[in-house]
Each structure stands twice: as structure tokens, then as C-alpha cells.
């Protein structure tokens, strides 16, 4: 958990400010920024299949350490390059590093927790959100100095994490597998229930990516200040830290896991209604005004961020738990990998569409990207809610026995 806090601090020092840095300091178009952010998601989630397979075969510890070491290199690239090719290379490297260690961490948690997995993932999210609170605050303090300085500091944080994990992270042995890597991939791909759940779950990550694209750009549009971006992330992380556990506990007492996951995805989409209404009405700011002037123009963004973050808090732990229901524990990393691969493809497409729509300057078209992501949320809700209603997100007695034998 402490490791996740450090990872979040380093990551969130940089990523919240990347869109405005690329658009403002380097002069790239919003469409290019959307593609770059989509590439980060695609390279990370798209390679989760490889990272998850490595976690199953090598064991989580070695995979986590390797991923953190790769992220040192990735942030180093951000600190030393300013051209389009360099930015793309750094972004892909950031994603590849995450692809290696992220599924390993979730596999580690799943193997260590036999029961109450939603609560375990909730605690994990609290530490992640705490790091996501500290990171943007540090980034906001340094963004007026130099974005590349922020990237260098983030790289140094990952150096410390890599060394610390080599020394102190407990080792879990890899699970023995009777089938080959390709054979295990085939097992996952032929699981129709998992494939259907993945179609619904793709909406979660496609929406989550808007925390780094649509919301920061809208915040800067109405204030003309890159510092306003930090408001989005501070509000989101405060909601995550303060309400993650209460929301999970509340949902656990009143909802089936599938209902909670579906409701969270739906709320993430509906959360964009306030900015969809306000975007055509609020003019783009040409110069940064006093902080006191931000209150009115940022209010719709803040309301959207609060509702969006509540949706994340509701959906995420139960999506992670349900992946263990629709999949098999012995291949938990591989199932995570396939899930994130599909989510990456969806996120890349949605990010490109939203980024292109955000380039619109005519007031009448400013609502388009937010209406689009709202519809994405509704589609995800419909799939997961439908599976829940049909009883496809519960574990039968036979499945429990099979999973017990395979773990």
C-alpha cells in the first residue's frame, strides 16, 4: 500500500499537467494531445496482457520491481525531450512501465486476500488517491518553474521505490501452470462471460481517461490558467480519500457487486451533464484572472468532478472483484491483461474522438465531447446491469470448487 502511495505521487506530479504542457508550452493541437494521452493508456493497458502473463509466470514481486525501474527511464525521457517524437516515446515508455507493474500489484492483492476483496481494493484506492492528492499539489507548485523539472523529480521518486522494493517487498512464488502462455490466453479469450463483462468494463476506463483530457482542458479553457487543473485533481482525490471506504461499505450492504459496478459506471457518465450544459454558455477566457474569479466558471467542472469521482469510488473495487468472478484465480494476471487490452483499445478511440471534439471553438459545439462521454457511461451501465440481472456475475458452487483447485 505504501508502495502504491509513492507510485501515485510520482505519476500524478506529471500526468495532470501533461495536456496543458503539450498544448500551451509546446504548441501541439488538442487532437494531438488526445492521441498522446490515448497512446499512454493504450501502451499501458494494451500491454497489460504481457504484464499480467509475466505476473502469473514470474511472480508479482519481480514484475513490480521491473516495472518501476522502467518508469525511471520513462520520466527521464520527459525531462530531456520537447519534440513530438520524444514526447510520444516518453508517453509510450510511461505506459509500458505501468503495464508491467500494475497487473502484478493487483495479482499480488488478489492472492493475498481470500475474502472481502472489494474492501482490500478500496484500501488500495485510498493510498492511491492519497498519492494522487500529494502529486498534483507538488506539480502545481513547480509547474510555473519547469515541467521538465517535475518529470526529473518524479523519476527520482521511482529510483527510490525501485531500491526499496528490492530490499523489502515480500516474495510470492509464481503459480504453476499446466498450459503454455498461448494456451492460457486461449482459455481467457474463450470465456464468453468474461468477454461480455469486458465490453461493459471498457466504458469505465474510457471515462476514467477523461480525468486527464476533457476535465483539465475545460478547466483551463474557462480560466486561462494551467494552475486551475490542480483543482480537478485535488477535488477528485479528496473525494477518493474521504469517501472511498464509506461508499464501498455502503454499496456492499445494499447492492450486488454487479449492481454497484454498473451504477458507478453510469454515474461517471451522467456526471458530465453539468459541463455539457455549461460549456456552450461560458466563454473561453483569454487571460488568467484572479483566483476569486474562478469560483463561478469552475463550478460546473467541480460538480462534474465530484460526481465523476463518486462513480469511480463506487465502480472500481467491484469491477476488480468481479474480474475474479468471471475469470480464474490461477490466471488472474492474464485475465487482468485481456481486460485492460480491450479497455485500451476503447480508451484510444474515445480519447481521439473527445480530443477532436474539444478542438471546437464554436459555443454551440462545446457540449459535444461531454454528451458523447455521457453516452459511453450509459452504454457501459447497460451491459453490466444486464449481466447482473441475468445472474452472470455470481459464482456457482462448481466454479468455486474449480477455482479452489486451481489456486
N, C-alpha and C positions, 0 to 999 in steps of 0.2 A: 504493500500500500504506500509506504514511504517512497519507494522507487517510482511509483506512478505519479506521486506529487512532483518529484523532480523532473520527470519526463514532461509533465504538463507545463511546468514553469518555463522550461527551455523552449518548448513548442509554441506556447501562447505568447511568449515575448515577441515572436516573429510573425506568425501567420495572420493575426488580426490586422497587421499594418501592411501586409504584402500587397493587397489590392490597391490601396491608396498610394503606396510607394511606386508600384509599377505604372499606375495611371498618372500620378502627379509628378514625381521626380524624374521618371524615365520616359514619360510621354506616350505610353502604349494605349491603344484603344481599349474600351471596356470589353469588347468582344475577345480581344487577345487575353485580357485578364481572366475572363471567364474560362477560356480554353486552358490557360495555365493552371488555374485552380482545379479545373476538371482533370487535368493531367496528374496533379498531385493526388487527387482522390483515386484516379484510375490506376496509377502506378503503385499506390499502396494497396487498395482493395483488390485490384486486378491480380496482384502477385501474392495476395493472402493465401491463395491456393498452394503456392510454393512454400510460403512461410508456415502455413498450417501443417503441411506434409512434413516439413523439417521438424516442427514441434513434436509430431507423432513419432518420428523416426529417431531424432537426436535426443529428444527430451527437451522440456521447456527452458531449462537454465541456459544451456549452451546457445540456444536460439535467441533468447532475450539479450544476452551479452553481445552476440554478433550484431544484432540489430542496432543496439545503442552505439557500438563502435562505428557502424556505417553512418549514423546520423551525425557524428562528429565531422566526418568528411563532407556531408551534405550541407551543414551550416557553414562550413569553411568555404564552400563554393559561393554561397550567398554573400559572404563577407568580402569576396575578392573579384566579383564579376558584376557588370552592369549592362551587357548587351543581351539581345533576345536569346541567342543560343546558350549563353551562360546561365541565364535565368531559367530556361527550360531544363537544362542539365541539372541545376541545383534543385529545382522543384521535383523532378523525377527521382533524384537521389534521396530527397526527404521522404518521398513516398515509398521507395524500395526499402529504406531502413525501417519505416513503420510496418511495412508488410512482413518483415522478418520477425520483429519482436511483439507486435500487437496480438496476433493469434496465439503466440506462445504464452503470453500473460493470461489470456482468457482460458487457455487449456490448463494452465497451472492452477487457476482458481477453481475450475470445474473439477479437477482431480482431487483437490484439497477439501472441497465442500460436498458432502454427500447429500445434505438436506438444506432447505432454506436458501437455495441458490439465488433467488431474486434479491434477498436481503444482502447476501455477500456481494453481488454485483452493485447493489445500491451503495454499500460502504466504499467499494472501489470507485464508484462515480463521485462520491463526496470528496475523496482525496484528489481525484482528477479535477474536480471543479475548484477545489482549493488552490491547486496549482494554476488553473485557468484564471483565477482571480488575481493571484500574485503576478503572473506572467504579463498580462496586459498593462497592469499598473507600472511595472518596471519598463515595459516597452514605451508607454506613454511618456514617462519621464525622460527617456533617451531619444525618442523619435525626432525631436527638434534638433538633436545633435547630429545623428547619422544612423540611418537604417543599418548600414553595414557593421557599425559598432555593435548594435543589438544582436546581429547574426553571429558575430565573433564571440560575444558573451554567452549566447545560447550554446555554441559549440563547446565552450569551456565547461559548461554545466554537464554536458554529455560525456566529456572526458572524465569528470569526477564520478558520474554514475557508472560508467563502464568499469572503472577501477574498483569502486565499492561493491559492485555485483560479483566481480571476480573473487573478492575476498569473503563476502558474507552471504550471498544468496544460496539457500539450501538446494541441494541437488535432488531431482526426481528422476528415477530411471525411465527410459523410453518403454512404451508398451510394446510387447512382441506382436507382430502381425503375420498371419499365415499367408496373406496375399501380397502381390507386388504393389508398387506405387500406382501403376496404371490400373491394376485390379481394384485397388481401394477407391480410386477416382470413379471407376465404373459403378461400384456399389453405391456411391453417393448420388451419381447422376441418374441412376435408375430408380431412386427413391422418389416416387411421384408426389408423396405428401410433402416432402422437403422442397421439391421444385415449386410446388404451388405456394408454400409459405414464403419462399424466397421472392416470388413475384410480388407479394404484398409487402414484404420487408424492404424491398428496393426503394419503396417510397420514403421510408424513414431516412435513409442515408442521402437520397436526392434532396430531401427537405433540409436535413442537417447541414448540408453543404452551403445552404443559403446564409448560414451564420457568418460565413466568410465572404460572401458575394453580395447578395441582394441587400441585406441589412446594413453592412458597413458603407456601401456605396450610397444608399438612400440617406443614411445619417450625414455623410459628408456633403451630399447634394443640397440638403436643406440648411446646412450650417457653414459650408465652405471651409471647414476646419477638419484636418485629419485627427485631431485630438478627440473629436466627438465620437470617433469609432470606439474608443475605450469605454464609452457609456454603455454601448451594446453588450460588450463582454463582461463588464462589471455587473450589470443588471442580471445577465444570464447566469453568471457563476454564483452570485448571491442567492438567486432562486434555487440553483442546484445544491449549494451547500446547506441552505436553511430548510429546504422543503423536500429534498430527495428521499430521505428516510421516512418522513411523515406520509408522503404521497405513496410510497411503496407499501407501507404498513396499512394505510387506509384502503388501497386498492386490493391488497391481499385478503382483507376481511370481507370485502363487498363484491369482488369481481373474480371471475375465472381469469387465469393468466392470458388467455386469448382475447377476452373482452378488454382487459387492461391494455394490452399491446395495441389492439385496434383503436381503442378510444384515444390513446396517446398519439398515434399517427394522425388520426382525424383532427385532433386539436392542433397539432403542428401546422396542418394545412389551413384550418379555419383562422388561425392566429394572424394570417396575413391580410385578413379583411380590413382592419384599421388602416394599414398603409395603402391598400388598394383604393380605399375611399379618399384618403388624404393626399396621395401623390399628385393627382391632377389639380388639386386645389392650392397646394403650397408651392410657391415659386422657388426656382433654384437660386441659392444665394451666390452672389458674385464675390463678396469679400467676407472674411470671418468677422463676426461681430462679438460683442461681449458675451460671456458665458450666460448671463442672465437672460439674454435673448434667445437662448437655445430651448428654454422650457416649453414654449408653445409649439415650435416647429418640430422638436424631437418627441413630443408627447405620443404621437401615433407610433413612432418607431419603438419607444419604450413599452407601450402597451402590447404591441406585437411581440416584442422580445420576451416579456413576462409570460404571455400565453404560450408562446413557442417553447420556452424553457420548461414550463409545466408539462407540456406534451412530451418533451424529451424525458423528463423525470418519470413520467407515467409509463412510457413505451419501452425505454431502453432495457431495464432489468428483466422485463418479461419477455422481450424478444430474445435476449441472451439465454434465459431459462428455457424457452420453447425450442431453441435450436438443439438442446439436449433431448427434447421430447420427440421431435421429428427426425432426429438423427440417431447415431450410436456413440456411446462414450469412448469406445476404443479408437474411433476415428474422429474424435471431437475437433482436433485441429483441422483435419481435411474438410469436415463439414463447414466449419467457420470459413475456410478458404473459398469453397464454392459459393457460399452465401455472399461473401464480400466481393467476389469476382463479378457476380451478377449485379450487385449493388453499384460497383464501379462503372460498369457499362451504362447503367441507368443514370448515375450521377453525372457522367461526362456529357451525355445527351441533354439532360435537363440543364446543366450548367451552361452549355453552349447556347441553348435557347433563351435562358434567362439573361445571360450576358448580352446577347444580341438585342433583346427587348429593352434592357436597361440603357442602351445607347440612344434610345428615342428621346428627343428633346421636346416634341410637341406635347403640351399638357394632356391632351385627350388620350394619348397612348401610354402615359406613365403608369397606369394601373395594370397594363397587360402582363408584365412579369409576375406580379403578385397574384393576379387572378389565376394564372397558369399554375403556380405552385400550390395554390389552394385546391385546384382540381386534382393535382398529384396526390395531395393528402387524402382527399375523399376517395380516390381510386384505391389507395393502399388500405384505408379503413374497410372498404367494401370487401376486399379479398380476405383479410384476416378475420373480420367479423363473420363472413360466410363460412370459413373453415371452422370457427368456434361453434357456430350454430349446428354444423353437420357432425360435430364430435371428432374432428380430425386433429385436434390439438390436445388430446389426452393420451395417456399411456395405458395400454391394456395390460392385464396380468401376464400374458405370454411375452409381451415386449419387455416388461420389467425383468423377467427371468432371463431372457436372451441378453439384455444389457448387463445383467449381473455376471453372467458367464463370460462376457467379452471384456469386462473391466478388470 
